[in-house]
């Protein structure tokens, strides 16, 4: 009897230590338990220790959510669902025809994939483990932090005709975690709306807001439209932000210049074609060279090498007739109708195939 009680006591102490250790870890990250009520579907990325960074454009807020994601044995390639929408809908207790898939993010520490979803006017998160099992992430009480963005656009319809829209929906267009910081792109209120916002993680008050502009060669003029998607990376040893814009300039911003001072004009390193919007971007290494993979609404998936991408002055003259110019790229014919994608490992990526309303599916592919 005493031996059993002793063993139970040791086990209980160990469990308490694990629980307290986890709580202490999340507390050190500035996270505390409580409900998370997402108002909209926005971009996502993982920071460290299973903490998911989630943008909520409607609320103009960024969340850090402790997903408590754990390593699971399994071969995701063999476990890919035949009915992705059905599995996601079942995880949140909804009908598949009412489901909207937002973004997806791979936890690099576990290889599990988290999806943002919306059904019946409620947003949520669902994890797909490497064994193919789907699990709802309970947001009713979860360790999290919240960062309100400064000076977002008003939450109202503005403009006329085809330009009629709610600019609040673009308050957050992409997010990234880089060098211990969260970087957010989107629109702010005011005369110079395109902005890059940077703040540390754990969240703190020292927020840097930089307004940016570009030379859009396809239009032959300087513009301040919102960045649609971006990746932070080092180019020739300099921390940089490579950003894609609608219609489709690729622009480099040295992160060191995004210091909250004067407006920063990026260097347009490529024009990738008109009548198109970039959707998602990942960065990876292959044979010692850093590459970008860029998905688009109308021009497929493009592979862009970063070799010599910052050489020269960039594009400064108009590019007419829907042409392309600048840094060369290669269209990846094996990837069709890609919307969201993420890096699954050092050698493979995972893509969400199909537009909303279509029979969407997942595809694992070798990084080209």
Secondary structure as UniProt FT lines:
FT   HELIX           2..28
FT   TURN            29..30
FT   STRAND          32..34
FT   STRAND          44..46
FT   TURN            49..50
FT   STRAND          51..56
FT   TURN            57..60
FT   STRAND          61..66
FT   HELIX           76..79
FT   HELIX           84..92
FT   HELIX           96..98
FT   STRAND          100..106
FT   TURN            108..110
FT   STRAND          113..119
FT   TURN            120..121
FT   STRAND          122..128
FT   TURN            130..131
FT   STRAND          134..137
FT   STRAND          142..148
FT   STRAND          157..158
FT   HELIX           161..163
FT   STRAND          165..166
FT   HELIX           167..170
FT   STRAND          174..178
FT   TURN            179..180
FT   STRAND          181..187
FT   STRAND          194..200
FT   STRAND          208..216
FT   TURN            217..220
FT   STRAND          221..223
FT   STRAND          229..235
FT   TURN            236..237
FT   STRAND          238..244
FT   STRAND          249..254
FT   HELIX           255..257
FT   STRAND          264..265
FT   STRAND          267..271
FT   STRAND          278..286
FT   TURN            287..288
FT   STRAND          289..296
FT   STRAND          301..305
FT   TURN            307..310
FT   TURN            321..322
FT   STRAND          325..326
FT   STRAND          329..331
FT   TURN            333..334
FT   STRAND          338..343
FT   STRAND          348..353
FT   TURN            356..357
FT   STRAND          361..366
//
